[in-house]
């Protein structure tokens, strides 16, 4: 569900595929069109529909006419995400020769359908709730198994959120819905798509990079990232100039620092490598501003918030994106000499880079500001410099000045990490067709890892230790998810009780559920929802216990016994009863209780602290480790979304 599809992409070829499943009820809106809007479906791409009534009602007929009603993808986002989720094997995939290899999606054998709900932006809005809900309705009717939804807005009450409402109906009908956490990080409380029936995905790096070095006049080499295909003449140094120093007369210092369009003086920038600061305008837009001002190269330096996160972009001129600390060192060099100089090397493809993964700075973070009793995001997956299929109607930067056309493009965002997990959900549905969306989600969450490839705890973009507010349960591990041992399952009644616990009345709950929806006389608390993570945001500082319950089902092939181990959050005692679960058969369920108590003098009031709970069935290669993050806040007081104390 997003921005349509480019059907000619090799990722959607149907060569060798069998007939469309008989249970499929979807259609192709543009199958018979005679113009450029035509979208031909096949045995791989089996559905393509667009929904724009909400958009047209908002922008009017004239505005809607500027964004043609077609499922064809005009900006590349829909094609990129759909091919990431389930694109077929395509040999020789690359962007300007970088990352060359065989591309494939997470579930390459799956059939795909595109539901277009996003259009040309109007006052900052491009995907409207009416269209999103209509697309969910169509997908449920058509018979989809998994929905990948790389969109979302600011966190809000669930009855005001089109994604939350539409996805609730989808999950009730057995459809797993995977969403992006948002790109508003690294601030606390920025995560969107916070409903517990969604799988909410953050973004992290992988062990592939595209390094391009800035070689300074003092012989120092600064490693950056880029996908620029344009080289500078080798071994020739160019003057380095800060964008502030190259400021145009009518521009502000802030505009020049960010290399906003028109903020640079052509006489000052011509023939030089310009150093710009990351932020506000698009990274590739800064390169175009330098290019138009006559600059020969761009060095894009992070600010302190974005730290060590480097993103490879298809810049229109020689460029490299460097870390905050390297940016500080570069500035010191430029201030130490009257004629600072350097050149930028052509990028190359580097594999098995370390450390990886670490969290992307842009990835939105918890805590969940709508229902703090539910940890969000749920999980993280690769979302930085992801190579996937692209549209033929836009250049790789996505900006109007870019006339280049590519078959594959590299993009970054939680929009890119979301379809990775959607593809995994598709594989799990094929492997375990009787599993519910909650069981699939549980298997993905409880089998993750929280260490990078140096065997150290995962870090954020500043290389400080990350927390579950960044990565949820951890970084996804698809093969382990296929055999999780135990799952935390949840049904429609559980979600009804959750909504009742939030204080929703029958009228509001009717938005989510038709038929009987009366709340129980004593609804359970929100933190008692049978979730694969445990969050207690309001633990008493007096030592009064708080107990939450969970139940797990044995999805192994045989009887099993599991013992629990807990790593307690700082200043909090945790006990689990019973501490051993014995399952006499596959499919059997067991319930357990987790009790929390604050330890006097060992906690900071209002601070979030983290631990984990692991159920294990023994030793050896076939051992299952069912791990859940534990998040607690003691003596909580009201805090703003951007000032949440975190240990």
N, C-alpha and C positions, 0 to 999 in steps of 0.2 A: 504494500500500500504506500504509494508515493507519487513519483513524477512521470510514470509511463515507462516506455520501453523502446529501444532501437532494435527492431526484430531481425535486421540483417546481420547483427553481431554473430560471430562464429560460436559464441557461448550458447546460442539458442538454436543451433543446428539440430535437426531431427534425424540425421543419418543413422541408420541402423536401429532406430527405436520402433517398438511395436505400436499397435493401434492405441488410440486414446482410451483410457479406462471407461467402461460402460457407465459407471456411476457418476461421471463428470457431467455437470449441467450448465457449465459456463458458456459464454459467447465471446465473439470478437466484434466490437462495435464498428471497426473501420475495415472489416474484411473486404467489402465490396466497393470501397471508395475508389474513385478513378484519379484522384489527385495525389499530391505529395503526402497527404495525411494517411494514406492507406497503410494498414498494419495487417500483414498476412500471418495468421496463426498456422501452426503445424503440429506435429506429434510431440514436440518439446514445449513450445510456447502454445498452450492450449486455451488461453483466455486472455483478453485484453479489453478493458472497459474504462470509461472515464466518467467522472462525476463532477459537475460544475454548477449545479443549480444554486448552491449556497454562495459560491464565488460570484456568479452572475447577478444574484440578488443584491449583493453588496456593492459591486463596482458598476452595475448598470450595463446595458447592452453595448454601449460604445466601448467601455473598458474591457468587457469580456471578448469583444471582437479583436482586441489586440493580442489575445492569447487563444489561438485557434482551438476549437473543441475537437480534440483528437487524443488518442492514447499514445501517439508518437512522442518520444522523449526529446525535449528540446534543449535541456541543460546537462544531460548525462547522469544526473544523480540516480534516477530510477534504474537505468541500465546497469550502472556500476554496482548498486546494491543487490539487484536481482541476480546478476551473474556471480556475485560473491557468494550468495546463498546457495545457488544451484546451477551455475553455469557448467557446460560440458567441457571436456578436455580440448584445449586449443594449443597446439604446438607453436613455438615461435612467438609467443606473446611477449611484448616489450613496449616500452615507451622511449622512443629515440634511441633504441638499442640497449637501454638500461633494464636490468631485471629480466633479461631474456630467459625464457624457459617455457614449460607447458603450464598454461593456466587452467584451473578448474575451480568450481565452486565447492561449498561444503558438502552438498548432496548432488553430485553431478548426474545421477540417474533419475532424479526427481523431475516430474513435470512442473512447469511454472505458469503462472498467470499474473498479469500486471493490472492493478487497479489504480488509475491515476486520479489523485485528489488535490495535487498541488499545481498552482498556476503562477503566472507572472505576478510578482509581489505588488500589493496595493496597500499603501500606508504601513508597510512592514509585515502585512499578513498575506499568506499565499495558500494556506491549507485551512479550509473552513470546516467547523464541526459538522454542519449538515452534510457536507460531501463525505467526510470521514465516516460518519455513521452509516450513510448510504452504501459506502464501499464495504464496510463490515457486513452489512445485511446481505449484499450480493455474494460476498465470499462464503458466508455461511450457507446460503442457498446453493451455491455452485458445488460445494463439497470439498473445499480446501482442508488440509490437515494442519498446516502451519502458516501463520501470517508474520511476515517481517515488516515492521512498521518503524522506519527511520525518520520519525517526526515527533514533535511534541512542543508544548508551550510551557509557560511558567507553571510551577506546581500550584494546584488549586483543588478545592473540594471536588470529590469524585462525581457528584451529581451535576457539576458545571463543566466537566471535562469530556469532550467527545471521544477521545481515545479510551478513557476509562469505561465509559458507557458502552461503546461499541465492542470493546474487547471482553467485557463481562458477558455479553450475549454469545460471543464467539467461544469463550471458554466453557460456558454452560453447554454448548453444542459440541464439545470435544476438540476444539481448535486451540492449539498452543499459540499464544501471541507473544512475540519477542519485540521489544522496543529499545530505543536508544535512551541513555541517561541524560543526554544534553551536553552542550559544549560551552557551558558557562563557568567552568572551573578556573582556578583551583579553590574558589571561595567555599566556605562551609554552607550547607543548606541550600545548594543550588540545584540538586538533582530533581529531574522531572520524571513523569511517568511512574508515579509512586504507588499505584494501586497494587495490592498484594497478588492479584490474579495475573499480573503481567510479569514477564521475565525482563528485567531492566539491566541494560548492559553498559558498563563503562568502557573506556578505551585505554589500551596500553601498547607498548612498542613490541617489536619482534627482533629477531637476530639477523636482520638484513638492513643494510644502510646503503646510502649513495653518497660517499664522502667526496667533498670538493674542498681543497685546501687553499687558504689564503697564505701566501708566502710573502713575508715582510722583507723590507730592505735590510734588516738586521739578521736575516737568514732564519728567523723564527717561523715555524709552520703552525698555523691554527686550523684545526679540523672543523669543517662545517658539513652541511648537507645541501644537495642541489640535484635537480634533474634538467638543468639547462643544457641544451644541445649545442650552444654557441660557444666556441673557444676564444680565448684571448691569444694573440700571438705569443708563442712560447718564449720564455726567458727574457721577456721585456717587462720592465717595471713601469707602473703608472702611479701618478700622484694619488694619495689617499686624502680624502676630504670628508669631514663630518657634514651631515646634512644641515646642521645648524649653521655651520660656516658657509654653506652654499645657499643660505636662505635668500629668497626673492624679497625685494623691497616691500612689497605689499602683503607678505605672508607673516603670520605670527611665528614665534620661536617653536611653539607646540606643533604647529602644522608642519614646519620644516623638519623638526626632529622625527616626525612620523612619515616624512616623505609623502605628504598629501599631494594630490594632483595640483600642479601649478604653484607649488610652494618653493620650488628651487630656481635659482638664477642660472640661466643658460651660460652666461659668461663665466660664472664661477665653477659650474659642474662639468663643462665640456672637456672631454678627454680624460676625465678622472674616474677613479673608483669611489663611489659615494657610500658612506656608512650611515644606515638608517636604523631607527629603533622600531622594534616590533610593537604592534598594538593598533587598535581602532580600525584602520582600513586594511583591506586584504593584502597579504604578503606579496602576491604577484602584482598587485596594483602599485605597490611601492617601486617595484622594478620598472614598470611602465613609466612612472613619473620620472625616474632617473634617466631612462632611455630617451624620453621626450625632451629632457633638459640637456641632452648631449653627453651624459655620462657613459662610460664604457663598461662599467661593472657595478654590482651592488653587493655590499656586505650587510646582511640583516642581523642585528644583534638583539638577543632577548633582553627583556627587562627582568627584574628580580623575581617577579611572580612566575614567569615561564621557565626560569632556571635553565636546566640542561636539556630541555625538550627541543630537538632540531627536526624540522620537517622539510622533506625534499619536495620542491615545487618545480614545475616546468616553466621557469622564468624565461622572459623574452630576450634576456641579455646574460652574459656571464655573471653568475651570482653564487653566493654561499650563505647559509644560515648558521650562525654560531651561537654558542651558549652565553649566558649572562657573565660568567666568570671570564671567559675569553674576550667578551666585549669590553670588560673593565680593563683587561690587560692590553687590548688593542688601543683603547683610549689613552692609556698611560704611555704607550709607544708613540702615538701621534702627538702627544703633548711634550714628549722628550726631544723631538727633533723638528727642525724647521721644514724639512722636505721629506715627510713620511711617504713611503712608497711601498708597492707590493703588486702581486698579480694573483689571479685566481686560476687554479688548475681545473681541467675538465673533470667532471665527476666520473666515478667508476662504481661498479656493483660489488659490495663487500658482504660476505656471508659469515655466519657464526660470530657475530659481534657481541661484545660483553660490556656492561651488564644488560641483560634482557630476560624477561620483559621488565619495564618500569612504567609507572603510570604517566599518561599524557597530562600536561598541565591544563589543557582545555577541558578534560573530562570532568563533568559535573560531579559534585560530591554530596554525601550525606552530612548531617542527619536528614531524615525524611521530615519535612516541615508540615506535611498534611497529617500523617499518622506516625509519630515518632516511635511507636511500638513495632513498626515494621522496618527492618534494615533495607536501605536502598543506597546505591545500586545493589543488584543481586550478585553480579559477577562481572569480570572484565575479560576482554578478548582483543585480538589485534585490531588497532584502529589508526595506525600511523603509517603513512606512505604505502597504502594498499593499492596494488595494481589489479585492475579489473576492466571489463568491457566498457565502452563509452559510446556516446551518440555521435552521429555525423553532422549534427547541426551546431556544434559549439567547439571552440578550441579548448585545449587542455587547461587553460587558466579559468575558463568559464566567463571571461570578460569580453565585452563587445569588440575591443580592439584586436583580439587574438584571432587571426584568420587561419591559423594552423588547424589541421584535422588529423586525428589519431584514432586507431582502432581500440587501443587500451590507454587508460589514464591512471595516474597515481593520485589518490585523494586521502584525506585524513579527517577523522571525526568519529563521534560515537555512531553516526550513520553508517560508518564502515564496519565497526565492531559488531553492531546489531545483527547483520546478516550472517556473520560467522557463526553466531550461536543459533540463528534460525536454521542454518544448514545442518548443524549438529542435531537440533530438535527433529528435523526431518529424518535423519538417519535413525534416531532412536525410535521414532514412530514406525518406521519400516521394520526395525528389529523387534519392537515390542508393540504391536498394533493395539493391544488391549490396555496400554498405559494411558492414564488421564493426563491432561496438560500439567497438573500439579505434580504427578509422579515424574514426568519428563523433566520438569524444572528442578525437582529435588535431586534427581540423578546427576544433572549438570552441576548443581551447586555443591553437593556434598563430596564430589570427587576432584575438586580443584587443587591447585598448588598455590602456595604463598611465598615461594622462594624463586629467585631468579637463577640464571644459568651459571652463577658463581657460588650457588648454594647459600646465598645470604638472603635475608628477608627482602621481599619486594620493596622498592623505594618509590618515592614520588619524583617529579622532574627536577627537584633540587637535590636528589640523592639522599634525602632523609627518609627514614622508615615510614612507609605508607601504612594506612590503617584500613579496616573494613569500610569506613566511610568513603574510601577511594575505590577499593576493588571488590567490595561485597564479600562473598565467600572465597574469592580468589580468582586466579587465572584459569580459564577453562582447559580441561584435558579430555578430549573427545573419547579416546579409547577407554579410559577408566569409567566414563559415564555409561558405557554400554553394560557394565556389570557393577552396579553400585552397592549391591548387597541388601541395603534397606532403603526404603523411600518414605518420605513424609507426604501422605496424600491428603487432598482437600477436595470437598465437593461443594455443590451449590448451597446446601444447608449451612455448611461452615461459613461460607461467605455471607449468607444472610445474617447469621449471628454476629459476624464481624461488623456489618453495617448497623445492626441494632445496637451494638456496643458503642458505636460512634454517636448514637443519639438520633439516627435517621428515623423519621416516622414512616408510616405505611405509604403515604403519598410519594415521598422521595424514593423509597425502596422500590415502588412501582416503576420507576425509571429503569431499574435494573432487572426486575423480575416480574413476569406476569403470573397469574394464579395466586395461590395462597402465599402470603408473605408476612404473616403476623409474627411479631417478635416474641420470644419466650418471656415469661414473667421475670426471670432473673438472667439476663443475657451475660455470657462470659465476657471477660475483659478483652480488649483488642490484642494484648500480647499473648493471649491463649490460643489465637489462631494457629492451626497446626502447620507452622512455617519451618523451613529448613534452617533458619537462623533464629537466634533468641535475643530479643532486645527488651530491656527493662529501663525505661527512661526516668522513672520516678521512684527510686528505691529510698525508703526512709533512712534518714541519717541517725535515727535513734537505735538502730539495730533490729527494728521490727522486720520479721521475715516477709518475703514476697515469693510466692510459689506459682510457677507456670507449668502447664502440662503439655505434653506432646505424645503422639502415637506414631509408630513406625510399622511398616509391613515388610516382611521378608520376601524379597523378590529373587532370592537365590534359588538354585535348583533343588535344594535339599534342606533338611532340618539344620539349625544352626544355633549357636550360643554367642552372644556379644557381651563384652565387658566395656565399661565406660572409663575414660580418663578425662580429667578436666584440667586445663590451665586457667587458673583463676585470674580475673581482672584485678589490678592492683587495688587493695583496700576493700575487697569484697570476698566473702566466703561463699562457695558454691557447693551444694550437695545434690546428688542425683539418686532418687529412689524409685525402683530398685536399681542397683548398680550393675546387675547382670540380667540380660533378657534371653530367655530360652524359647526358641521357636521349634515346635514339634513337626512343622511341615512348611513347605513353601506356601506363600499367600497368607500366613497367619499374621495377625496384628497384635502388638503389645503397646501398652501405655506406660509412661513414666513421668515423674514430677521432678522439676528442677527448682531448688529453693535458694534464694539469695539473701544474704545479710551483710550489712555494712560493718566493717571492722572499725571500731572507735579509734580515732586519731590517725587512721591510715589512708584517708581519702581527702580530696579537695572538693568541697561542695560545688555542685554544678558541673564537674568535669566528667567527660565521657572516658571510660576505660574499657579495655578490650581483653578478651580471652578466647578460649575455644573448648568445645566438647567433642570428643571423638569416641565413637562406638567401634570396636574392633573384634573380629571373630577369630583371632589367633595370629600365628606367625607364618612365614613362608611366602612364596611368590603369589599365591592365590588369595592372600589375606585381603579382606575388605576393611577399609578405614573410612567410616562415615563421619565426616567432619563438619561441624557447624560453628560459625563465629558466634561469640557471646559479647554483647554490648550492654553496658550498664552506666547509668548516671545516678549518683547519690545526692540527696538533698537538693534536687534540681530547683533552679530559679529561672525565671523568664529571661531568655537571651534573644538577641536579634539573629537573623539568618546568617549574618556574616561575622558573628562573634561568639562562636560556640567553643568553649574550652575543650580541648582534646588532649589526652595523655599520649 
